[in-house]
Amino acid sequence: MGEEKLKHSPLDALHRELDAKMVPFAGWDMPLNYGPGILKEHLHTRAACSVFDVSHMGPMMVQPRSDDLQVAAEALETLMPVDVAGLAEGRQRYGVLTTEDGGIIDDLMFARLEQQFYLVVNAGNAEDVIYGIAEKLNETCLAGPLKNRAMLAVQGPRAAEAMSWVAPEAEGMRFMDVREITVGPTKALVSRSGYTGEDGFEISIDADHGEPLARALTGLDFVDMAGLGARDSLRLEAGLCLYGNDIDRETSPVEAGLTWAIQKVRRRGGEREGGFPGAERILKELADGPSRRLVGLKPEGRAPVRAGATLHVGDGPEIGHVTSGVFGPTVEGPVAMGYVAAGHAAEGTALTAEVRGKRLPLTVQKLPFITPGYKR
């Protein structure tokens, strides 16, 4: 059997022109980093502004078969423990699709537009998730992928300044606003959000306009391109989960510390309590607490503790494992996340990680590792 053919972003020619290091990621050929390297791209994003190609993500639309958008909202609430019906037009929210056992099929962003909902799911299982949603909602809704799109994330404290050159309307947007606005010569769907812990915007635009937009933005002297490597270290410093590493079908939203994404209206005693897959487990864990929790971990020294390392109390037996770990350029040291038994999840708890036969000390630390710079 031959190797799976990788998909290419609408910005592929630009990546190669900039001599990006290309790597396979979730079925796509994507830039890991450019000439400056991951550390410099990370620090530039924190200090100024970077453009990330996120065209590998899975955008889709859900609209009711009737003229009543609340029908689509109620249908989406049968898939996730989130308040969809109460979301105002032009606003976006984070959600998780859950299994019947209370695990996480995927995490996503969803926005309420005038006549439909706009969703962005993860690249790794985008096709399965998109068509799974379409099948489950088929009776009341039309759902499917948005094709031929380029998606760019403009991130950093100077992101609004960068956007003012290509989309002046974006400057008036608040954190988690979503609007269709003019970007350059065309219309695009823009949200004020991101995955770095900084202020930023995510732009979904016709594929043909993706590369010209990236060139226009990086033509500004304070804007550079950044790749997957910096995106990972930025999101980890910001305490944001990566699907497939920190959350998956075996982890519940409560274990993963995502209880902030489950609004009161969907909890016990709420107006629309339950009614989502895995409700029995998730509502019980909300009330009684889970047996394990996702925590931030700060290793001593300079060496990162990578995913898969087992966690212990001193020389004792395993009490958890690391799910993500990198060197954090902003905090100038290693950072990690992992699951530990609930009794060891308190901030300041001293643990060890087994790395190549040695037990290395680390401490449970409150997430995030940096102070977020979101525009409120």
N, C-alpha and C positions, 0 to 999 in steps of 0.2 A: 504493500500500500504506500502511495506517495504522501508527502507531507501536505498538511492542510494549507491551502492557498490563503495568504494573509490579505486582509482588506487594506485599502490605502485611503488615507484622509484626503479631502480636497486640498489640504495644505502640503501634500507630500513633496511637490516640486520645491517649495520654499524650504522645507526641512533639509532637503539634500543640497540645495544651494548654500545653506548656512552650515553645511558639513556636520549635521546632527548625527549623533550616535543612535542608530535605529535599532530597536529591539522588538521582538514579538510580544504583544500584550493583549490578552483577551481576544485573540483572533485578528488583531490589527498590527500593522507595522508602524510603530510609533516612536517618537524621539525620546530617548532617555535623558539626554542633555546635549548642549551645544558646546562651542569652543571654550567658554569661560569655566565650565564644569559645574557640578551639582551644588557645591558649597557657595560659589559666587552667585549662582542663579537664585538660590534660597535667600541669601542676604540681600540681594538686589530687590527681591520681591518685598521683603520686610521694610526696606528703606525707601523704595520708590514705586515701581510698577513693572509687572511682567505680563506677557501674553502667553497663555497655555492653550494648546490645541486639544480640545476635549471632544472632537468630532466622533470619537469611538463610543460615546455615551448613546443611550437609547431613548430618543424623544418620541412621544406618542400623544395622540389626542383621544379623549373619551367624550362622546356627546350623546344625549338621550335620543331615542327614536321619536319621542314626543317633543313638544316645544318647552317642556318644563325641566330646567337644568337641575332642580332639586332631585329629580328622578335619578340622574347620574350621580349626584352627591350621595344619595342613600344607597345606591348600588355599590359605589366605591367603599362605603362604610362596612359592607359585608366582607370586605377583603382585608381590612386593617383597623387596628384599635385607635383610630384618630378621628378627630372632629372634622369631617369634610363639609357637612351641611352648614356649619357655622362660619365657614371661611368666606370672607368678603371678596367681591369682584376686584380683580387687580392685585390680589395678595397670594403669597406662596407659603407652603408649609412643608415640613419634613414628615415623612411617614415610613412605616414598615409594613410590608406584606407578610402575613403570618401563616404558618402551617397549622393543620388541625391539632398538632401536638404543642403548639405555642412557640415553635422555632421561627426563624426569620428567613423567608424566601428571598427577599431583597429589601434594601432600603432605597428610598426615592424621594424626589422633590415633586410636589404637585401644586398647580396654580389654577385659580378660578378665573376664567376669561368670560367674556360676555355671553357666549353660547356654548361653551365647552370647557373641559378641564384639560390642561396641558401637563403631562407627566414626563419626567426624565428618570429612566432606570439605569442601572449599572451595565457596563459593557459586557462583563463576563458571561451573563446569561440573558442578555437583552431580548433575543428572539423568543426564547422560551417564556420569559416573563410577559412580554408584550402580547404574544398570542394566547398565553394562559389567561391574562386579564380579559382579552377580547372574547374568549370562549365562555368564561364565567359570567360575563355581563351581557352576553349576546341577546338575551330575551328583552332587555330594556334599553340597551345602549349599542351604539356603533363605536368600535374602538380599533385602532390600528396604528402602525408606525408612521412617523413623519419622515419621508424619504428625501434624498438629495439635499441634505442640510450640512452646513458646516457649523461647528459650535466652538466658540472661543471664550475663554475665561480671562478677564482683564482684572488683575489682582494687585493690591498694594495700597499704601496710604495716598498715592498720587493717582489712583485709578480714576477718580472722578475728573481730575484735571485732564487725563488722557482722553476720557470719553467726551469731554467738552469739545474736542477738535473734530470728532467724527459723528457725535450724536448729542448736541446741546441739550435736548430734552431729558437726557438721562440724569443730569445733575440734580434735578428736583426730586428724584426717586428716593424713597426711604428703604431701609433694610427690609428685604423680603417683598418689596413691590415687584410686580411684573406688568410690563406694558408692551404693546406693539408700537414702536416708534421708528422714525426715520434714522437709519444708520448709513452714512455716506449717501449713495444714490438710490437706496432701496429701503423697504420696510423690513424690520427684524423684530423678533420677540426677545425682549431684554428683561432680565431679573437682576436686582441688586442683591447679590449673594455670591457664595463661593466656597472653596474647600481649603482655604489657607489660614484662616483666622484673621485675615485682613479685610478691609473694605474692598469691594470689588463688584464686578458685573459679569453675568454669563449671557452670551449672545447666541441665539439660534437664527441663522441667516441662510438664504439660498446658497447652495454649494459654490456656484460660480462667483459669488461675492466674498467668499471666505478668505482667499489668499490676498486680494486687493485690500481688504480690511486689515488683515494682519500687517501688511506692508505699510499701510497708512499709520497704524498705531506705532509700529517699531521705527518709523521714520522720525518720531519724536525723540529728542536726545536723552530722555529719562526712562524710556520704555525698551525692554529687551524681551526676547523669547526665552521661555523656560520649559523644561521637559518633565517627564514623569518622575525622575529622581528627586528634583526639588519639590514637586507636588506632594510626594510621599513624606518627605521630612517636614514640610510645612504643615501638612494635615496632622501629623503625629504630635508635633509641638502644640498644635491647637486642640489636641484631645479628641479628634474626629475619627470615627470608626471607618475601617476599610472592609467592605464586604468580601468574604472569603478568607480573611485573616482574623479580624476581631469579632465579627458576627457571621453567623451562618445558620443552617437549618437546625443545628443542635442547641443554639443559644437563644434564650428568650430576650425580649426587649428589656425586661426588668433586670435580668442578670447583666446585661450590657450597659446598664445605667441610662437607658433611654426613656425612663419614666416621664421626663419632661415632655416627651412627644405624645403622651397618652393623656388627653384632656379630661377634666372631671366629668364631662357629659358622657363619656364612654366607660367610666369606672363604676364600681358598685355604688348604688344610690343615685347615679346620674340619670338624666332624662332618657338617654339612649344607651343604657348599660349593656355591655356585652354585644352579642350578635356578630362577632367576628371570629375567624378561625383561631382555635387555641385559647378561647376566652376563659375556660375553666382554670387552666394553669396560670395564665397571665394575671387574672384577677386575684387568684389565691396568693401568688407571689407579691402582688402589690400590697395585699393585706398583711401577710405573714413574713414577707422577706424571702429572697431566694437562698439556695444553699451555697451559691458561689457568686462572686461579683467581679466585674471588670474594673481594674484599678490602674492608675498611673504608677510607673515604677522608675525610680531614679538610681541607676547603678553608680557605684563609686568609681573613681578613676576616669579614664578617657575611652576605654574600649566599649563599644556597643554590645548589648546582650540581644541576640537575634531571636526571631520567632522560632518556637519549638523548644527552647531551653526550659527545663523543669524548674519549678520554684519550691523552696523548702524553708523551714525554720531551722537555721543553723545546719547541723549535720543530719537533721531528721528526715522523715519520709516526705514524698512529694505531696504538696498541698495546692498545686496549681501549675500553670505553664504560661510562658510568654507568647503573645500573639503577634506583636509588632515591635521592632526595635531598630533604632538608627542613632547616629550621632546627630545631635541637635545643634546646628550652627548658631542659632540665636542664643541659646542657653549655654553654649560653649561646653557641651558635655553630652553623654549618652542619655537618651530617653527611651522609654518602652511602655507598653501596655500589656496586661495579661489578666487571666482569671485566677483568683485565689478563693479558697474556702472562706465563707462569709465571716468567720471568726477571726480571720487574719487580714481583713480589708480596711481596717482603720488607718487613717493617715498617720504616718510616722512609724508604722510597724516595720521592724527590721527583718528582712528575709535574705535568702541566698539563692542564686541561680547557678545551676550546674552547667558549666561550659568547658568542654573538652576534659572532663574528669575532675575539674576543680570547682569549688563552691565560691562564687564571687558575691560580695555583699551588695545589697541594694535596699532601698527604702520605699514603702508605699507613699505616693505623693498625690495630692489632689490634682485633678485635671481641670483646666488645661495647664500646660507648662509655661505658657506665655499669656500675657493680657491681650485678649482679642481686640481688634481695631474696627469692629463692625460699625457701620453708620446707623445710628439709632434715630 
